[in-house]
């Protein structure tokens, strides 16, 4: 799935949902994602924060999935 950053408009690929296992955040859900055009740069953000700052881009997701 592709998501658009609300502030910059940049596209990102949602790669996976993970679980933070650090002591202070044990068990918290995180989103693993990367810039649309750079799969070698990986980011991790708390799931709630991700959904506050990004919205799903249905048009670009459909185009991307048809490739």
N, C-alpha and C positions, 0 to 999 in steps of 0.2 A: 504494500500500500504506500501511496505517496501522500505526504503531508506538506502544507505550506506554512512557513513561519509567519505568524500574524504581523510582526513588526517589519521584517525585511522582505517578505514575499518569496524568499528562497525555498526551493523544494528539497525535501529529505525523504529517504526511503526508511520505512519502519521495518526493522529486521527481526526483532524478537521482543518478548517480554521476559525479564529476568527477575531474580530475587537477590536483593542486597543482603549479604551475609556478614557485614561488619557488625561489631558488637553493639554500637549505638543504634543501628537501623535494622537489626536482624529481622528478616522476613518481609521487608518492605518491597513492593513491586516497583520495578524500574523498566523504562523503555530503552532498548538498544536501537540506535539509528545512525544513519550516515548521510552526508550530502548526496543528492541525486547523481551528481557527476564525479564522485570521488569515494568509491567503496573502500579505500584504504584508510580513511579517516573515520573512526568510530566514536560515537558519543553515547553517554548514558545519562538519563535524567529521570528523576522520580516521576512515576506514572501520572500523578495528579498535576504536577508542574508541566509535564509534556502537553497534556490535554488543555491546559490553560494557555499555552503559548503557541500551539499549532492547531490547525484544522485540516481535516482530510480533504484532499483535492481530488474530487471524484473524476473530473475531466481527464487530468493527467494520469490518474491511476488506470482509467480505461484504456487510454492510448498506450501506456507502458505495458499493460497486460496483453495487448494484442500483438506485441512484437514477437 
